[in-house]
Amino acid sequence: MKILIFLLFSSLYCHPSFASWKDPKEYEFWEKKVLGELKELGPISKDKEFMLFMIAGRELSAYGLKDKSKKYYLKAYEVEGTQDKTEAVIQLISLNLEDKSELKKSIARSREWFQKNPGKLTQEMDTWIKMIDGYSKGETPIVGHPSFSTWATDARVDELISEGKTEEALSILGPRKIENANINVKVRQDILNISVLGKKSPPLWCEKTLDKYPTSMTWTMRVCRYLRDWKTGKKSTESIKTISDQMELEKTPHKSWIKVLEKI
């Protein structure tokens, strides 16, 4: 029975085109097919049901299908029994970081689980959950393990930017060498540098990328072009509107940075 159940789920999660599925209807077809075949097998134990939901949650998350992954992790959490649901509650927090409303529910769910199972809560997990709880309220604390601190710093800086507190945001980041950072990090540093230091700000970190892709219409390159022209006193081909429209088109989570650009 156990082997058969694994094979059935493999027919869904190891489907050759699974990683590139874009049409939800195709996914739903395979999901119904697998669940239908499982139903025909008859009743299975709660432990096996829990195991299947956990496998589904992991595989879907690995393929980037976050909404589907959350669905199965939640199903796993809701299975009755004494199974260890620590992974489910932690993953439901991680998968909901971009949705503050669902994130708060996930944090509450984890607290409920760990209150009943205190032996499952490590100090590292406790620190992480407290940090994410602050993040859900727009008050991210910069504490704990270095990897937590790096994430928390980025989250806190973005919170301060959205509040218009650019000096405080820049002071948290401090002077840094970010040659190998991604372009979002470079553009954020450039925006803050210019916002606080004006034309006396350091050379633009984003400019080397712009020199490499001078005709790029991505929002980061539009911002870089706008900042470069501002620093040199040229009339820019970019505007707050062109940048804002591009941000909307690319659905970037950094739209609050526009508020800073408007004040430069």
C-alpha positions in Angstrom: 0.0 0.0 0.0 2.7 2.5 1.0 4.7 1.9 -2.2 1.5 2.3 -4.3 0.6 5.6 -2.7 4.1 6.9 -3.4 3.8 5.9 -7.0 0.5 7.6 -7.4 1.8 10.9 -6.0 4.9 10.6 -8.2 2.6 10.5 -11.2 1.6 14.1 -10.2 4.8 15.6 -8.8 7.2 13.9 -11.2 5.2 14.7 -14.3 7.7 15.8 -17.0 6.2 19.2 -17.5 5.4 19.8 -13.8 8.2 22.4 -13.3 6.9 24.5 -16.2 3.1 24.3 -15.7 1.6 27.7 -16.1 -2.1 26.7 -16.7 -3.8 26.0 -13.3 -6.3 23.8 -15.1 -3.5 21.4 -16.1 -2.4 21.1 -12.5 -5.9 20.7 -11.3 -6.5 17.9 -13.8 -3.6 15.9 -12.5 -4.4 16.7 -8.8 -7.9 15.4 -9.2 -6.7 12.3 -11.0 -4.2 11.4 -8.3 -6.6 12.1 -5.4 -9.3 10.1 -7.2 -7.0 7.1 -7.5 -6.1 7.4 -3.9 -9.8 7.5 -2.9 -10.3 4.2 -4.8 -7.7 2.6 -2.6 -10.1 2.9 0.3 -9.4 4.3 3.8 -5.8 5.0 4.8 -4.4 5.6 8.2 -4.1 9.2 9.6 -0.3 8.7 9.7 -0.2 7.9 6.0 -2.5 10.7 5.1 -0.3 13.1 7.1 2.8 11.7 5.3 1.2 12.2 1.9 0.2 15.8 2.6 3.7 16.6 3.9 5.3 15.1 0.7 3.0 17.1 -1.4 3.8 20.3 0.5 7.5 19.8 0.1 7.5 18.9 -3.6 5.2 21.8 -4.5 7.3 24.2 -2.6 10.4 22.9 -4.3 8.8 23.6 -7.7 7.8 27.1 -6.7 4.0 26.5 -6.5 3.7 28.2 -3.2 -0.1 28.5 -3.0 -0.5 24.7 -3.7 2.2 24.0 -1.2 0.5 26.0 1.5 -2.7 24.1 0.8 -1.1 20.7 1.5 1.0 21.8 4.5 -2.3 23.1 6.0 -4.0 19.8 5.3 -1.1 18.0 7.0 -1.5 20.3 10.1 -5.2 19.6 10.3 -4.8 15.8 10.2 -5.9 14.4 13.6 -3.3 12.5 15.5 0.1 12.8 17.3 2.2 13.4 14.2 5.1 16.0 14.5 3.7 19.0 12.7 6.7 21.3 13.4 7.8 21.4 9.8 4.2 22.2 8.6 3.8 25.2 11.0 7.3 26.6 10.2 6.8 26.2 6.4 3.4 27.9 6.6 5.2 30.9 8.1 7.9 30.9 5.5 5.5 30.5 2.6 3.3 33.4 3.8 6.0 36.1 4.3 4.6 38.1 1.4 1.0 38.1 2.8 1.0 39.9 6.2 -2.6 38.8 6.9 -2.0 35.1 6.4 1.4 35.5 8.0 -0.2 36.5 11.3 -2.5 33.5 11.1 0.5 31.3 10.5 2.4 32.7 13.5 -0.7 32.2 15.7 -0.9 28.6 14.4 2.8 28.0 15.3 2.3 29.4 18.8 -0.7 27.1 19.3 1.4 24.1 18.2 4.5 24.9 20.3 2.4 25.7 23.4 1.1 22.1 23.2 4.5 20.7 22.2 7.1 22.9 23.9 9.8 20.2 23.5 9.7 20.7 19.7 10.6 24.4 19.9 14.4 25.1 19.6 15.9 28.4 20.7 16.8 29.1 17.0 13.2 28.6 15.9 11.9 30.7 18.8 14.2 33.6 17.9 13.1 33.3 14.2 9.4 33.3 15.0 9.8 36.3 17.2 11.6 38.1 14.5 8.9 37.2 11.9 6.2 38.3 14.4 7.9 41.8 14.5 8.1 41.8 10.7 4.3 41.1 10.5 3.7 44.2 12.5 6.2 46.4 10.5 8.6 46.3 13.5 11.3 43.8 12.5 13.9 43.3 15.3 17.5 42.8 14.1 18.5 40.0 16.4 19.8 36.5 16.6 21.8 34.3 14.2 23.8 36.2 11.4 21.5 34.7 8.7 18.5 36.0 10.6 20.1 39.3 11.1 20.8 39.8 7.4 17.2 39.1 6.5 15.9 41.2 9.4 18.1 44.1 8.4 16.7 44.1 4.8 13.2 43.9 6.1 13.7 46.7 8.6 15.3 49.0 6.1 12.3 48.5 3.7 10.0 49.3 6.6 11.8 52.5 7.3 11.8 53.5 3.6 8.1 53.1 3.5 7.8 55.3 6.6 10.0 57.9 4.9 12.8 57.5 7.5 15.7 57.3 5.0 18.4 58.6 7.4 17.6 55.8 9.9 17.5 53.3 7.1 20.9 54.4 5.7 22.4 54.3 9.3 21.3 50.7 9.7 22.9 49.7 6.4 26.0 51.8 7.0 28.9 52.0 4.5 29.2 48.7 2.6 30.9 47.2 -0.3 28.2 45.6 -2.4 30.0 44.9 -5.7 28.6 41.4 -5.7 25.2 42.1 -4.4 22.1 41.8 -6.6 20.9 44.9 -8.5 17.9 45.5 -6.1 20.4 45.9 -3.2 22.5 48.3 -5.3 19.6 50.4 -6.4 18.3 50.6 -2.8 21.7 51.8 -1.6 21.9 54.4 -4.3 18.4 55.7 -3.6 19.2 56.1 0.1 22.6 57.6 -0.5 21.2 60.3 -2.8 18.2 60.9 -0.5 20.3 61.6 2.5 23.6 62.9 1.0 22.3 64.6 -2.2 24.8 65.3 -5.0 27.7 64.6 -2.6 26.6 61.0 -2.4 29.1 58.2 -3.5 29.2 57.0 -7.1 26.2 55.0 -8.1 26.5 51.2 -7.4 24.0 50.5 -10.2 25.8 52.4 -12.9 28.1 49.5 -14.0 25.0 47.4 -14.7 23.4 50.3 -16.6 26.6 50.7 -18.7 26.3 47.0 -19.6 22.6 47.3 -20.4 22.1 50.9 -21.5 18.8 50.3 -23.2 17.2 48.1 -20.5 13.7 49.0 -19.6 13.6 47.1 -16.3 12.5 49.2 -13.3 15.9 48.9 -11.7 17.6 50.4 -14.8 14.9 53.1 -15.1 15.7 54.1 -11.5 19.4 54.0 -12.1 19.0 56.1 -15.3 16.9 58.6 -13.3 19.4 58.8 -10.5 22.4 59.2 -12.8 20.7 62.0 -14.7 19.7 63.7 -11.5 23.3 63.6 -10.2 24.7 65.0 -13.5 22.0 67.7 -13.7 20.6 66.3 -17.0 17.0 66.2 -18.0 16.1 62.6 -17.6 14.3 60.4 -20.2 12.8 58.7 -17.1 10.2 60.1 -14.8 8.4 59.0 -11.6 5.6 57.8 -13.8 7.7 55.7 -16.1 9.4 54.1 -13.1 6.2 53.6 -11.3 4.5 52.0 -14.3 7.4 49.7 -14.8 7.3 48.6 -11.2 3.7 47.9 -11.5 4.3 45.9 -14.7 7.0 43.8 -13.0 5.0 43.5 -9.8 8.0 44.3 -7.6 7.5 44.4 -3.9 9.6 47.6 -3.7 7.0 50.1 -4.8 7.4 52.1 -1.6 10.8 53.2 -2.9 9.0 55.5 -5.3 8.1 57.8 -2.3 11.8 58.4 -1.7 12.5 59.1 -5.4 9.6 61.7 -5.4 11.4 63.7 -2.7 14.8 63.7 -4.3 
